Amino acid sequence: MKTGLSASRLSALRKCLRSYYYRYVLGLTRTRQAQPLRLGHAFHYGLELFNDGKGRDEAIQAASETYQTTPEWADATEWAVERETLAALLAGHFWRYEKDVELAAAEEEFDIPLANPFGKYPSRRFRLIGRIDAIVKLSDGRLAVLEYKTAGEDIAPGSDYWQRLRYDAQISLYVLAARTIGYDVSTVLYDVTRKPTIRLRQNETPEQYGQRLLEDIGERPDYYFQRREVPRLEDDLAEYRAELWQQSRHLLELLHRSSKLADPSIAFYRNVGKTACGGCEFADLCLSGIRIREGQPPPSGFEILQRPNSEQAKQDAMS
């Protein structure tokens, strides 16, 4: 059975091999999802429902359902503020982009061969998998991959955020995948929502905060929402195909080497640094010298997915 390589898997492989080993080989994951991921996934789900034909209010209500009951570990006020933040961002997005583009397909899944750009036959071990947020028709008739993201940094047109997208691997993967499954896409429409920087005021209720956030969105929508075309040249795609193949060869070598070691994680060495460790769910394990081996019970705050490939594929699609 071939292993599916998603954009999230490939990103983890580039960022830190030890992180890849914990998440995608052992199936280790946090029992509680970090706030940025939790909010991002709920926001994405609301957009998915809207694209699937749900009304605005219905989509917001369904996306907010996970916030109806406050978990024992959560602060009730902070949990309610997160719920109001989600509702305001979704409402603002629906208002900002109502009927802005024509939807050709939504949540399009793909499972395609990993082509060998240096030879005749595709990979015998890996395939490319994932889910494209949407494929849309632009005003000039061209088809584009529409990619939704939430960000906690400046997304103004001249910011570093947009410069990095010029070589973003996930975009290249989705363009290749869309073409393979039958959509003649020529570009990418990148849709970014910035998370709010305003905070709950003293003596303000979460509902009052949500209303104030909605008003702020209405006054400065460009601060919160940016949608820009990010083209992909044929040379960019050719280079990405070569990078994909090289990554797959590297992963194959790592898996082979690790199978011969008493502690397989050694083959997946750590990449310790501010960029790699910042936001990594396994940073506290690595930086504390804690090693996780197959067959051992997970440390406190973690769990092992019983079917890591299928469960992580679902999570990858929402990333």
Secondary structure by P-SEA (a helix, b strand, c coil): cbbbbcaaaaaaaaccaaaaaaccccccccccccaaaaaaaaaaaaaaaaaacccaaaaaaaaacccccccccccaaaaaaaaaaaaaaaaaaaaaccccccccccbbbbbbcccccccccccccbbbbbbbcbbbbcccbbbbbbbbbcccccccccccccccccccaaaaaaaaaaaaacccccccbbbbbbcccccccccccaaaaaaaaaaaaaacccccbbbbbbbbcaaaaaaaaaaaaaaaaaaaaaaaaaaacccccccccccccccccccccaaaaaaacccccccccccccbbbbccaaaaaaaaaaac
